[in-house]
Amino acid sequence: MTDFSTSRPRLIIPSLGSIYSALGESAETILRVAAGLLLVTHGYGKILNPFGASGMVESLGFYPGAFWSPLLSATEFFGGILIAIGLFTRPAAFAAMIVLAVTVYFHGIVQAEGLMGAEKSILWALIMFYFVIRGANSHSVDAKLGRQF
């Protein structure tokens, strides 16, 4: 009987295995850096006017907006920087994942856009979930410090 819990599927083209092994961690790093930098870009306008989203967050039921709006701004901008460099990756990704879960609710339910309106937020939330669970890899500040959450 074969133990499927420890065996990996055989590759159709076995010679690609070494390429996959060599590039796996780099691909993960590229995904983390890109996700972090895109989050920074998205939060840049908000960090310039941290109270600008007060009305929007209150319309979602987050009171007072003067508290939640700067928190949203900081989560996107500074959280994105932390994710990109791989410092406090798990808590930063967790905070971003929560923000993105709210955007899923906003687009899917509040704006009544359904899956088509929420799909991008769902994908982003799942990317953040990946880094909550996985953390940063050896190409990160967390690894250089030798500690992570």
N, C-alpha and C positions, 0 to 999 in steps of 0.2 A: 504494500500500500504506500502511495506517495504522500509525503507530508507537504501539503500545499501552503501551510502557514509560513514556512521559511523559504520556499522555492520561488524564484522569479520566473516569469514567462521567458521562454527563449526568444531571442530576436530573429526575425525573418532574415535580416541581413546582419549576421553576427559581427562583422567587421565594424559596424557602426557603434557597437558597445563602448569601445574605447573613446570615441568622440563624445558620446552621451556622458560618460563618466567624467571626462576632462572638462566639459563645458557646463555640467549641471549646476555647480555652485556659482559660476559666472552668470549664468542665465537668471538664477535666483537673485543675485546681486543687482543685475540690470533691472529686473522687475521691481525690487525694493527702491532703488534710487529713482527710477522713472515715476513710480507711484508717489513717492515722497515729494519729488519736484513738481509734479502736476498738482498735488495737494497744496503746495506752497503757492503756485501760480493762481490756483482757485481762491486761496485765502488772502492774496496780496491786496486786493481792493478792499476787503473787509478789514484788514489790519490798519489800513490808512484811515478808515472811518469805523472804529470798533463799535460804535453805537448805532450805526446805520441800519442794521438788521433788527433793531428793537421791535418795530411794528410787526415784522414778519414772524419773529419767534413768538411774540405774544399771540398772533393769529393762530398759532399752532398749540396754544395753551401753556406756553412756557413764560410764567410771570415771576419776577419783573423782567421785562425785556432788557432793561439797563444792566442786569446781571448776566443774562444768557447770551446776549449779542456779543459782548467782548470775549466771553468764554468760547463761543463758536469761532470767532475770529482767531483767537490764540490757538485753538485746537487745529484749525486748518493750516495756518501759517507756520507756527512754531512746531506743531506736531509733524507737519510735513518735513521740516528741516531735520527733526530728530529721526524720523523714519529714513530719510535719504542718507544720512550719515551713519545710521545704525546705532544710535545712542538711546537708551531706554526704549528700545524698539517695541517691545510688547505693550507697555502702558500707552505709548503714543498711538500705536495701531489700534488698541482697544478704544481709546477716546475717539479716534477717527471713525472706527466701525460704528460706534453709537451715533455719531453725527450722521453717518451715511444711512443708518437704519431709519433715522427720522426723515431723511430725504426720500427714502423708499415710501414711507407713510405719506409724506407730503405730496409726492407726484402720483403715487398709485391710488390714494384714497381721497385726500383733500382736494386735489386738482382733478380727480376722477379720470386720470390718464391711463389707469390700469397698468398692465404689464409693459406696454409699449412706452409709457412715460417713466416707469420705475426701473426698467431693465439696466440702464447704465449705473444707477445707484446700487442696484442689487449686485452687479459685477464688482463695483468698487468696494462694497461692504464685504464681499467674499474675499477679495484680495487682502483687505485689512485683516479679516479673520485668519487667513493663512499666516500672516506675520504675527498675529497674536499667539497662535499655536506654535509656529516654527521659531519665532524670534529671528534675530539676525544671524548671519553665518560668519565665517572667518574674515570676510571682507567688511568689517564694521568696527566702529569705535567700541562697542560692547565687547567684541573679541579681543581688541587690543588692551582693554582694561582687565580682561579675564573674568568679568562678572556680567551677569544679566539677570533680569527678572525671570 
